[in-house]
Amino acid sequence: MKLARSLLDLGEAIHGGPVESRILSTIEDLFPDHVSYEVSTKYWEVRQEEIIMNGERIRSVALPYTSGCLHGKIGREIGTFEMPFHPFDLKKIHLDQYEAVVIHGDKLRRVSLPQGSPPTFFTTERLEGDVDLCSDTRLVETKSRNVEVTVREGDSYVVIGAHVDHWLTGFHDNLLSVQLLVDLYAELQKVRTKHGIKLVFFSSEEGPRCCTGSTQYHIKDLFAIISLDAIYPFRVVFSATPDLWFLSKNFNLKRVEMPTPFSDHFSFVQRGIPGMVLYNDDMIPVYHSDEDLPVPGDEEYLGQLKSSLTRTLIELDSRSKDSLDAEFMSIAKQSGYLGDSRENAIVPDIENLTSKFRKTKDKG
C-alpha cells in the first residue's frame, strides 16, 4: 500500500484541483505508455473557511458548495444540527430556515448540499452564544484529465476504472482503489483474454455534478466497465447491470443490487454498456471524513480483491456482447421495461439510492 499512503500524504484532492493533478501525474510517471484525455471540470477553490467563538478559531470545515460570512447567535441566525447516520440524509434537513448552519459530529466531513444552501460548516465542537463564521469559496472552470493505461490490446475492451479525487483524507474513497488498479496491471498482463483491457484513472468523480471525468470518457469499442469506488474490508456491495450479476459469486458479498447512480460506471450504463461498481457502505461512519484512514486488513483485502477481479475478468471475457444483451433485455422485460435498447433502459432511483428499469418508452 506504499502508493496509496504516499498519495494520502499529498492532502485533500478536490476535483479539478492541484492535488488531483499531482496524483494523475504520479500515475502518468508509473505508466510511461499512458494516454491522457482532457476533461472539462470545475475546481472548488476554498480561499477561507473558519469559525471564531470567544476569540478562538474552532476546528471546522466548510461544506461544498456553500459560501458566505456571518456574525450571529447560535439558535437564532445560526442553526445547529447533529450529523445523521447516513450523510445523504443531510439533504433532507431544511437548512434554509437559517442564515448559516453548523453540523456537529465526532469527525469532520465534507458532504455536498443542495444548490442554494446557506453557508454551512461541519465541526466536532459544541457551539454556543455569538459566533463569527466565514467560508469564502467558489467553483472555477478548469481542465483536468483522465489517464488511460492499456494492459492488452483488443477489438473491444473491458475498462477497469477508479476516480482519483477525494474529500478530506479519502483513503478508502478512493486512494485504496487507485492502489488496487495499479497493482492489477502486472496481474492482468499474465491473463490471456479475447477482449482488450484498459485501466482508467478518472478525474472529478466528486463534484457539484457526479462523475464529471467518466462522463467525458469515450465508449467506442467498450465491452464492459468495472468501477472501483470506496472499497473497505472485507466485503463488497456488487452494484451492477443484471447481466453481470453472475459475476458476484467471485466476491465476499454484502448484497447484490441494481447500479448505484453515484459512481463512475453509471453514465456508461445509461449509454448501454454493461457496468458494475464494487463499493462497501460499511465505511459510512468515515465517509467523506478526516478519519478515512488506513485500517488493519487493508493490505489483505487488496490481495483478495485482486484475485477476485482477475477471476471476474476471465469469466466476463468468456461472454459475448450478444449473450449479455440478451440476458439484460430478458430481465428488463420481466421488470416492465417496454423499450428495445439497453441505452437509457436504467434510470436513477435517487430516493432509494439505487436505480431501476424505466417503465415507459420515452426517455424522460
C-alpha positions as MATLAB code, in Angstrom:
seq = 'MKLARSLLDLGEAIHGGPVESRILSTIEDLFPDHVSYEVSTKYWEVRQEEIIMNGERIRSVALPYTSGCLHGKIGREIGTFEMPFHPFDLKKIHLDQYEAVVIHGDKLRRVSLPQGSPPTFFTTERLEGDVDLCSDTRLVETKSRNVEVTVREGDSYVVIGAHVDHWLTGFHDNLLSVQLLVDLYAELQKVRTKHGIKLVFFSSEEGPRCCTGSTQYHIKDLFAIISLDAIYPFRVVFSATPDLWFLSKNFNLKRVEMPTPFSDHFSFVQRGIPGMVLYNDDMIPVYHSDEDLPVPGDEEYLGQLKSSLTRTLIELDSRSKDSLDAEFMSIAKQSGYLGDSRENAIVPDIENLTSKFRKTKDKG';
ca = [
       0.000    0.000    0.000;
       3.010    2.246   -0.400;
       1.482    4.218   -3.264;
      -1.858    4.836   -1.513;
      -0.076    6.019    1.634;
       2.140    8.380   -0.350;
      -0.901    9.834   -2.133;
      -2.627   10.249    1.237;
       0.290   12.461    2.312;
      -0.490   14.891   -0.528;
      -3.648   16.026    1.265;
      -7.204   16.605    0.120;
      -7.633   16.092   -3.634;
     -10.545   18.338   -4.598;
     -11.914   17.688   -8.086;
     -10.076   19.662  -10.745;
      -7.527   20.941   -8.233;
      -3.731   20.836   -7.860;
      -3.606   17.722   -5.643;
      -5.780   15.779   -8.079;
      -3.350   16.815  -10.818;
      -0.357   15.630   -8.758;
      -1.995   12.234   -8.280;
      -2.609   11.942  -12.014;
       0.995   12.963  -12.693;
       2.152   10.186  -10.359;
       0.090    7.678  -12.352;
       1.479    9.029  -15.618;
       5.016    8.576  -14.299;
       4.266    4.976  -13.297;
       2.957    4.139  -16.780;
       5.026    5.929  -19.458;
       2.837    4.497  -22.247;
      -0.331    6.064  -20.845;
      -2.738    8.213  -22.835;
      -4.310   11.275  -21.170;
      -7.660   12.704  -22.265;
      -8.561   16.273  -21.371;
     -11.578   16.783  -19.117;
     -13.583   19.971  -18.653;
     -14.435   20.246  -14.978;
     -14.783   22.631  -12.037;
     -12.400   23.184   -9.145;
     -13.926   24.102   -5.798;
     -11.476   26.708   -4.549;
     -11.560   27.249   -0.796;
      -9.989   30.608   -0.016;
     -11.204   30.836    3.591;
     -13.113   28.580    5.994;
     -13.243   29.415    9.673;
     -15.449   29.688   12.727;
     -14.474   32.023   15.578;
     -16.079   31.656   19.027;
     -14.913   33.653   22.069;
     -11.893   34.826   20.109;
     -10.740   31.286   19.331;
     -10.744   29.503   15.996;
     -12.903   26.384   16.078;
     -11.814   23.234   14.244;
     -14.172   23.088   11.276;
     -14.567   22.736    7.501;
     -16.975   24.326    5.043;
     -19.433   22.074    3.236;
     -19.437   22.007   -0.546;
     -20.540   24.204   -2.270;
     -21.635   26.771    0.292;
     -20.124   30.192    0.779;
     -20.755   33.288    2.896;
     -19.859   35.125    6.108;
     -21.993   35.927    9.155;
     -21.839   37.215   12.722;
     -24.748   35.692   14.587;
     -26.095   33.812   17.585;
     -26.386   30.049   17.765;
     -30.073   29.107   17.645;
     -31.132   32.421   16.172;
     -29.328   33.325   12.916;
     -27.196   30.183   13.024;
     -28.852   26.777   13.169;
     -27.133   23.701   14.568;
     -27.887   20.090   13.714;
     -26.469   16.705   14.647;
     -24.891   14.653   11.891;
     -27.377   11.945   10.799;
     -26.134    8.369   10.450;
     -26.223    8.444    6.662;
     -24.505   11.503    5.143;
     -27.062   11.715    2.319;
     -29.749   12.429    4.928;
     -28.232   15.890    5.413;
     -30.058   16.891    2.235;
     -33.372   16.175    3.970;
     -32.804   18.830    6.659;
     -34.375   22.250    5.972;
     -31.214   24.306    6.315;
     -32.612   27.369    4.558;
     -34.580   28.395    7.647;
     -31.304   29.855    8.962;
     -28.807   32.395    7.634;
     -25.984   29.929    8.342;
     -25.746   26.360    9.615;
     -23.317   24.293   11.689;
     -23.421   20.488   11.612;
     -21.951   18.745   14.660;
     -20.356   15.286   14.646;
     -17.498   13.226   16.008;
     -15.330   13.887   12.938;
     -15.035   16.485   10.192;
     -16.841   15.763    6.923;
     -17.434   17.286    3.535;
     -20.862   16.356    2.194;
     -22.390   18.161   -0.771;
     -25.593   20.076   -0.074;
     -28.421   21.189   -2.396;
     -27.752   24.253   -4.511;
     -28.680   27.462   -2.703;
     -27.939   26.146    0.801;
     -26.746   28.787    3.307;
     -23.083   28.852    4.373;
     -22.692   25.567    6.245;
     -19.861   24.185    8.352;
     -19.000   20.883    9.959;
     -17.361   20.897   13.389;
     -16.553   18.458   16.170;
     -17.074   21.116   18.888;
     -20.270   22.325   20.557;
     -21.029   25.969   19.791;
     -22.999   28.474   21.847;
     -23.565   32.207   22.010;
     -22.190   34.625   19.428;
     -20.150   33.179   16.603;
     -18.335   34.561   13.555;
     -18.156   32.214   10.617;
     -16.878   32.725    7.101;
     -16.488   30.472    4.081;
     -15.072   32.137    1.002;
     -15.308   29.523   -1.734;
     -16.042   29.419   -5.455;
     -16.340   26.985   -8.340;
     -13.777   27.690  -11.049;
     -13.980   26.336  -14.599;
     -10.800   24.378  -15.321;
      -9.253   21.463  -17.172;
      -8.153   18.104  -15.795;
      -7.643   14.710  -17.452;
      -8.464   11.025  -17.402;
      -5.400    8.791  -17.597;
      -5.752    5.573  -19.616;
      -3.348    2.641  -19.409;
      -3.660   -0.237  -21.890;
      -2.881   -3.647  -20.415;
      -3.781   -5.624  -23.531;
      -4.909   -4.564  -26.992;
      -8.139   -5.894  -28.482;
     -11.005   -5.185  -30.861;
     -13.162   -4.264  -27.864;
     -12.211   -3.501  -24.271;
     -13.045   -4.103  -20.662;
     -12.261   -0.926  -18.725;
     -11.477   -1.069  -15.018;
     -11.581    2.417  -13.535;
     -11.196    4.372  -10.314;
     -11.508    8.064   -9.523;
      -8.511    9.832   -8.005;
     -10.159   12.895   -6.412;
     -11.347   12.732   -2.816;
     -12.708   14.789    0.063;
     -10.515   15.277    3.160;
      -8.349   12.177    3.800;
     -10.128    9.880    1.333;
      -8.035    6.755    1.865;
     -10.812    4.278    1.074;
     -12.726    6.737   -1.089;
     -10.763    6.415   -3.231;
      -6.976    6.081   -2.839;
      -7.121    2.382   -1.989;
      -8.932    1.751   -5.298;
      -6.172    3.648   -7.112;
      -3.642    1.356   -5.427;
      -5.643   -1.714   -6.471;
      -5.833   -0.527  -10.064;
      -2.057   -0.058  -10.185;
      -1.486   -3.482   -8.593;
      -3.802   -5.126  -11.132;
      -1.644   -4.058  -14.064;
       1.054   -6.708  -13.555;
      -1.506   -9.374  -12.622;
      -3.644   -8.823  -15.712;
      -0.663   -8.915  -18.053;
      -0.424  -12.633  -17.233;
      -4.023  -13.286  -18.278;
      -4.916  -14.290  -21.834;
      -8.175  -12.684  -22.946;
     -10.108  -12.186  -26.174;
     -11.012   -8.652  -25.191;
      -8.548   -5.879  -24.619;
      -8.089   -4.473  -21.110;
      -7.641   -0.866  -20.091;
      -7.170    0.752  -16.702;
      -8.548    4.281  -16.412;
      -7.881    6.766  -13.627;
     -10.802    9.208  -13.644;
     -10.813   12.865  -12.714;
     -13.635   14.613  -10.865;
     -15.975   11.905   -9.607;
     -16.793   14.094   -6.637;
     -18.273   17.442   -7.515;
     -21.407   19.512   -7.883;
     -22.248   17.027  -10.645;
     -21.255   13.397  -10.113;
     -18.677   11.748  -12.266;
     -17.626   14.640  -14.500;
     -14.485   12.836  -15.661;
     -16.032    9.495  -16.555;
     -18.984   11.029  -18.407;
     -16.460   12.526  -20.832;
     -14.684    9.217  -21.479;
     -15.405    7.690  -24.887;
     -17.357    4.433  -25.240;
     -16.002    3.430  -28.653;
     -15.189   -0.308  -28.660;
     -16.143   -0.585  -24.972;
     -17.347   -4.070  -23.994;
     -17.889   -3.510  -20.263;
     -16.943   -1.172  -17.419;
     -15.849   -2.127  -13.896;
     -15.529    0.704  -11.389;
     -13.754    0.549   -8.029;
     -15.070    3.057   -5.514;
     -14.984    3.197   -1.721;
     -13.672   -0.329   -1.158;
     -13.396   -1.287    2.504;
     -12.532   -4.563    4.259;
     -13.863   -7.245    3.974;
     -16.914   -7.352    1.726;
     -18.476   -5.600   -1.251;
     -21.766   -4.278   -2.483;
     -21.968   -5.693   -6.003;
     -23.810   -2.925   -7.836;
     -24.304   -3.837  -11.486;
     -26.482   -4.280  -14.521;
     -28.334   -7.598  -14.072;
     -26.484   -9.288  -16.948;
     -23.347   -9.107  -14.786;
     -24.842  -10.431  -11.561;
     -23.458  -13.902  -12.312;
     -20.004  -12.468  -11.533;
     -20.959  -11.636   -7.958;
     -20.054  -15.164   -6.839;
     -16.382  -14.175   -7.030;
     -16.697  -11.780   -4.083;
     -17.444  -11.765   -0.382;
     -20.828  -10.084   -0.651;
     -22.785   -7.677    1.473;
     -25.518   -7.559   -1.195;
     -26.185   -7.517   -4.941;
     -28.134   -4.553   -6.299;
     -29.047   -2.539   -9.370;
     -26.397    0.002  -10.411;
     -25.984    2.862   -7.963;
     -26.188    6.224   -9.752;
     -23.451    7.670   -7.530;
     -20.320    6.291   -9.159;
     -18.341    6.385  -12.394;
     -19.888    3.325  -14.029;
     -23.388    4.799  -14.198;
     -23.018    7.075  -17.215;
     -21.773    4.050  -19.155;
     -24.779    2.019  -18.013;
     -27.089    4.744  -19.297;
     -25.228    4.686  -22.608;
     -25.944    0.971  -22.962;
     -22.696   -0.549  -21.662;
     -22.672   -3.498  -19.208;
     -21.369   -1.984  -15.997;
     -20.634   -2.624  -12.356;
     -19.093   -0.945   -9.355;
     -17.633   -2.514   -6.240;
     -18.075   -0.460   -3.083;
     -18.797   -1.040    0.588;
     -21.142    1.138    2.599;
     -19.694   -0.355    5.784;
     -17.451    2.706    5.514;
     -20.347    5.133    6.077;
     -19.024    6.032    9.572;
     -15.893    7.532    7.954;
     -17.378    8.522    4.568;
     -16.035   11.880    3.281;
     -14.369   12.483    6.642;
     -10.958   13.326    8.063;
     -10.876    9.836    9.592;
     -10.985    7.865    6.350;
      -7.536    6.434    7.039;
      -5.783    3.056    6.673;
      -7.234    0.282    8.842;
      -5.993   -3.207    9.730;
      -6.921   -5.572    6.948;
      -6.499   -3.170    4.039;
      -3.495   -4.967    2.598;
      -5.024   -8.422    2.990;
      -8.236   -7.175    1.385;
      -6.337   -5.752   -1.572;
      -4.922   -9.202   -2.228;
      -8.385  -10.770   -2.047;
      -9.885   -8.231   -4.435;
      -7.020   -8.588   -6.880;
      -7.671  -12.341   -7.117;
     -11.456  -11.851   -7.287;
     -11.187   -9.252  -10.035;
      -8.848  -11.431  -12.073;
     -11.342  -14.329  -11.928;
     -14.149  -11.933  -12.762;
     -12.338  -10.614  -15.801;
     -11.660  -14.132  -17.106;
     -15.335  -15.095  -16.743;
     -16.554  -11.843  -18.269;
     -14.172  -12.332  -21.192;
     -15.840  -15.667  -21.988;
     -19.166  -13.946  -22.712;
     -20.170  -12.252  -25.942;
     -21.885   -8.905  -26.331;
     -24.922  -10.661  -27.802;
     -25.258  -13.014  -24.829;
     -25.004  -10.170  -22.301;
     -27.503   -8.079  -24.234;
     -29.960  -10.994  -24.429;
     -29.710  -11.595  -20.666;
     -30.124   -7.897  -19.943;
     -33.176   -7.479  -22.159;
     -34.828  -10.615  -20.773;
     -34.586   -9.285  -17.203;
     -35.571   -5.790  -18.327;
     -38.750   -7.051  -19.993;
     -39.661   -9.087  -16.906;
     -39.257   -5.875  -14.890;
     -41.679   -3.959  -17.072;
     -39.295   -2.216  -19.442;
     -41.030   -1.502  -22.761;
     -38.075   -0.331  -24.810;
     -35.971   -2.276  -27.283;
     -32.478   -0.992  -26.400;
     -30.116   -1.071  -23.429;
     -29.490    2.639  -23.816;
     -31.456    4.630  -21.214;
     -33.179    1.449  -20.031;
     -31.993    2.105  -16.463;
     -32.775    5.356  -14.654;
     -31.756    6.686  -11.219;
     -33.928    5.971   -8.199;
     -32.411    8.707   -6.042;
     -34.808    8.345   -3.112;
     -33.726    4.736   -2.594;
     -30.054    5.366   -3.518;
     -30.231    2.921   -6.407;
     -31.632    2.631   -9.950;
     -34.481    0.874  -11.716;
     -35.721   -0.077  -15.153;
     -37.598    2.648  -16.974;
     -41.241    1.654  -17.393;
     -42.145    3.910  -20.337;
     -40.905    4.073  -23.905;
     -39.835    7.694  -23.688;
     -36.503    8.766  -22.215;
     -37.999   11.103  -19.655;
];
